[in-house]
């Protein structure tokens, strides 16, 4: 069975300060944990590599992979407080950029479909004030959050307890639930919990009350 490739693509190697760096010699070293690291080629032969300028490592080449793996853990050249070498993995950067764009697109699609009460309900969960605020302003802020932190946006949207959390914050906004200085959430004279997680548990334990609570909350919107 063919061995699965750990790396693909190319890595650009440059000097952090090319004007002040003449040549860098890569050979054996002791890593941060005190473990000896020998630089060898694909046949197990000792190697010494000299860098005088920019270099591109092809991660489809076994020798270049071994060189890259030796470099990325170097305690002075790469991982030191003032690294001499900068490594840029083009594929990793591209994939990270694609992931961020796709997450952002997913978040923006959700944000686009939210309107009215659904928009306000979710807005409260991501920290947007909805009291006496125009829907267009809420929507704009929602788009900003979707673009700036799409992963957090999507995690909040996909939270299995989102419906309960929305109910809690909507009830708090409408005055059905109160939060005391101690942090305790109360429904009338009943203490629901000392934090949002305990409130969620209270909802689940008293699910027979949910319909009447929803009706009470919605009557005040």
Protein Blocks (a to p, Z undefined) as FASTA:
>chain_A
ZZddfbgcjdddddfblmlpmbdcddddddfkopacddddfkopacddddfbdcdddfkb
fklmmmmmmmmmomklmmmmbdfbdcddfklmmmmmmmmmmmmmmmmmmmmmpgcjlmmm
mmmmnopafehpafklmmmmmmmmmmmmmmlmmmmmmpmklmmmmmmmmmmmnomaccdf
kopacehjacfbjbfklmmmmmmmmmmmmmmmmmmmmmmZZ
